[in-house]
Amino acid sequence: EMCMSLLQPTYQKLHFKELAINARWLKNQVLIKRARLWKSRRLLLDGEGQFNIQSQSLQLQAELLNFPLQLVHLFTSKSPFELKTLFGTVGGKILIEGTRKKFDGHADFTLQNMSFKTRVDNPLTLQMRTAQLDLTFNQQAATAKGHLGKQIWFDAYIPFNSKEKGFLGADLNQLAVHYLHGLSQGQVGYQREEKKLLA
C-alpha cells in the first residue's frame, strides 16, 4: 500500500496546494482507495478508482466540491463561443470506465452563481443563480441536457470529430425552440422553430 502527497502541483500554469493519493498495488491492478486535490484550503476533488495494468482499463469515480468555474475556463480555450469570462462554482459526480481508446462516462453537475461573457462581436452576457447539467460522453461525442436557471432548458450533441456537426437546442419560452448547429466546425448557424400550440 502506498500513500503519496504531491505538494504544489502545477498544470497549465494552474497551481494547486496538494494532491494526496492512497493506493494499493495488486498483481495486475492498482486500486486507488482515495485521491484528493486541494487548492488553498478548499478541497476540490475527492475520488477513487482502479486501473488494470494488463488490459489498460480504468474505472474512476470522483466528486467535485464547489470547483471554481474560473479554473474550468482554462480548459475551454478552443470553445466555439470564445468565452471571455466565466465565474461561479460547480459540484457533482463523475464516472468514467474503459480504456484510453474506448471509454464511456457520465457526469451530473450543479452550477451555482454562474456568469459568463463571450468575445464575439455582439457579446453575450449571462448570469444565473443555479443550473443543472447531465452529461454523457465517450471518445466520439458528448450529449448534454439540463437547465440554466428555471427559464432556459437545453439539449446538446457535441462531437469531438471536427467533421461532424453538433447542435444546441434551447427552449427559451413557450412559443419557440432555438437551435445552434455546426458547433464543432467553428461556424455556428442559428435556427428558430415555432411551437405548435394545441387549441
N, C-alpha and C positions, 0 to 999 in steps of 0.2 A: 504494500500500500504506500502511496506517495501523497504528500501534502506539499504543494508548491505555491509560492506567492511571488508575483512579479510586481515590483514597485514602480510606479510612474510609467506604465507602458504608453506608447505613442502609436497612433495610426492616422496617417494623412494629416499630420500636424495637429492632431487632436490628442490632448493629454488627459490621462486618467490617473486616479490615485493608486489603485491596486487591482490586480486580477488574481484571485485566490482559487486554486483548483485542488480538490481532494479526489484522487483516482486510485483504482486498483487494477493491477495487471494480472490477467489470466493467461492461459495457453495461447489462444488466438484472439483475445478480446481485451479491450481496455474499457473498464467501467468508470464513467465519470460520475462519482457519487454526488458531487456538488461543485458548481462553478459560480463564482460571484464576481461582479465587476462594480467598482466604486469610482465615482468622480467627486472629489472633495469628501464630504461626509455623507453623500447621497448614494444609496445602493440602487444601481440602475438595472442590473440584470442578475437573475438567480435561476440557474438551470441545472439539468442533469442529463445523462445520456450514456450511450455505449457505442463503441467502434469495433467492428470486426476486421482484424488485420488481413485475414485470408481473402474475404470477399470484398474488402474495401467499402463496406456498407456502414452507414451511420444512422443512429436514431437519437434525436435530440429534442428535449422538451425544455422550454425556457419561459420565464415570465419577465416582462418589462414592468418596472416600477417607477411611474412618473418620469419617464425618459424624456428629456428636453427635445422638442422638435428642432431647435436650433442645431443640434448635433445631427439629426436626420438630414437636414439641409445639405450637409457636406457630401452626402451620397446621392444627391439628386441634381448634380450639376448638368447632366445631359437630359433633363426633363424637357419635353416639348413646350411646357408652359413657362420655362425660364424664370423660376421664382427669384425674386429679389430679396424678400424677407420671409421668414417662417418662424412663428412663435407658438408657444403652448407646450403641453406635455401629452405623452401617450403612455398608456398602460395596457397590458393584455398578455395573452398566452400564445406561444408559437410551438408548432410541432413539425419536425422535418424528418423524413425517413427515406432511405435509399442510398445510391452511390453518387459520385460527383457527376456522372454522365446521365443518370436516370434517377430522379428523385421526385417526391411528392411532399407538399407542405400545406399547412393550414394555419391561419392566424386570426385571432379575434381581438380587435383593438378598440379602445375607448380613448378619444381625444378630448382634452379639456382646455378651455380658454384659447382656442386656436385662432390665429390670424395669419394671413399671408398677402403678399403683393407681387404681381408679375412684372416682368421687364418689357412687355410688349408695348407697341406704340400707344395703345389705349389701355393703360394698366388696369388690371382687375384687383380690387381690394376686397377682402372678405374677413369678417370677424364673427365668431360664434362661441357660445359657452361650452357646448358639447357636441360630439359627433361619434358615430359608431361605424366601424368598418369590419366586414367579414371578408377575408382574403383566402383564396385557394390558388396554389401555383405549382408548376413543375418546371422542367428545363426548357419548355417551349413557350409557355404563356402564363399569364395570371388573370384570374377573374375576381372582380370585387363588387360588393354590393353593400349598401348601408344608407346612412342619412347624415346630413350636415344640419345641425340644429333640428328643428321639427318641420321645417318648410321644404327642404331640398332632399329628395330621395334619388339615389343614383344606382346604376348598374353599368359595369365596365368590363371590357375584354382588352387586355394589353399584351400583344405578342412580343417576344424578345427577338424574333426574326424581323429585321427591318423591311423585308419584302412583303410582309403580311400586314394587312390593315387592322388596326384596332378601333374601338369606338367607346364613347362615353355617353350614356343616356341619362338625362336628369329630368325628373318630374318637378318643375318649379311651381306649378299651381294646378288647379283642377281643370284647366282648359286646353293645355298643350304639353307635349313632351319634346324636349330639346336634345339634339344629338350632336356630338363632336366625333368625327371619324378621321381615319388616317393618322392617328396619334403617333404611331411608331415611325412614320416616314417623314416627320418634321413639317409636313404641310397639312395643317389642320383644317378640315372642312366643317361646315355647320349646316344643320337641317332642322326644321321645325315641323312637327306634325300636330294637327288639330285633333283633339279627342272627340269622339262621337258620343254625345250625351244621350242617355236613354230618356224618352219622353215620359 
